[in-house]
């Protein structure tokens, strides 16, 4: 019983953590797009389609994670490399886009000080 619940818990935790991480990266990109364009048209329909697509993609990666113990060592290593690559790209992208948002806000702050806006 412990082995089954441990496996289910591990898979559920991997899926939910991956979903949360990708949503955080998406929020960073969305904030940058909104700040740089000032007219980002985000509709509920687009968000629902995006999140369903994202959840389906992560569901596929979760299925690969379930069966990776039975895969050959080369495929196991490849899946781990892809996972680490995705994590690295996500962290760098989040930092980059929040840095861009910070620069835009800083530029707006300097502009408001120069024009003596409240």
N, C-alpha and C positions, 0 to 999 in steps of 0.2 A: 504494500500500500504506500509506503514512504517513497519508493522509487517512482511510482506513477505520479504522485502529487508533486514530487520534486521536479520531474520532467515537465509537467504541466505548468508549474510555477515558473520554471526557467524560460519556457517558450513564451508565456504570457508577459513576463517581465521584459524579455527581449523585444517583443512586438510593441508593447506600450512605450518603452523607453525610446525605441527607434522612431515611433510615431511622434512622440513629444519633441525629440531632437529635430526632426525634419520640420515640424510646425514652427519651432523657434527660429530656424534658419529662414523659413518662409516669411515670418514676421519681420525679420531684419531686412530682407529684400523688399518687402512691401513698404516698409517705412521709408527706405531710401528712395524707392520709386515715387512715393507720394510727396516726399520733400523735394525731390529734384524736378519733378514734372508739375506738381501742384494741381494736377487734374487726373488722378488715377481713377478710372471707373471700375470699381469693384462692386459687383452685384452679388446677391445671395445665390443666384443660379450658378455663377462662375465659381464661387467658393465651394458650393456643394459638389460640383463636378470635380474640382481640383482635389478636394479632400477624399472623395470616393476613389478617384484614380490613385491617390497617394496611399490610401489604406489597402487597395488591391495590390499595388506594387510591394508594399511591406508584407502583405500576407504571403506573396510568392517567396520573398526572402525568408520569411518565417518557415515556410514549408521546406526550403532548402536547408535551413538550420536544423529542422527535425531529422532529416535524413542524412546529414553530413557525417554522422558517426559511421554510417554504413558505406560511405563513399571511399574511393581510393585516396591514398595520401596526397596525391597531386591535386585532386579536385578539392580536398579538404583545405589544403594550403591556399589554393586559389580563392576559395570563398572567404577565408580569413583576410587575405590581402585586399580583396575587394571591400570587405567591411571596414578595414582600417583606413583604406584610401577614402571611402565615403565619409568616415568620421573626421579625418584630417581636412578634407575639402570643406566639410560643413563648418568646422570650427574656424578655419581661415576665412571662409565667406562671411560668416557672422561677424567676426571681428572687423573685416574690411568694410562691410556695409554700415555697421554702427559707427565706424570711424568717419565714413563719408557723411552720415547724418550729423555727427558731431561738428564736422567742418561747416556744413550748411547752417546749422544753428549758430555757430560762432560768428559766421559771416553776417547773418541776420542780426545778431546782437550788436555787432560793431556798427552796422547800418543804422539801427535804432538809436544808438548813442550819438552818432553823428548828426542825425536829423532831429534829435531831442524829442523823440517819441516816447510816450509813457510806457 
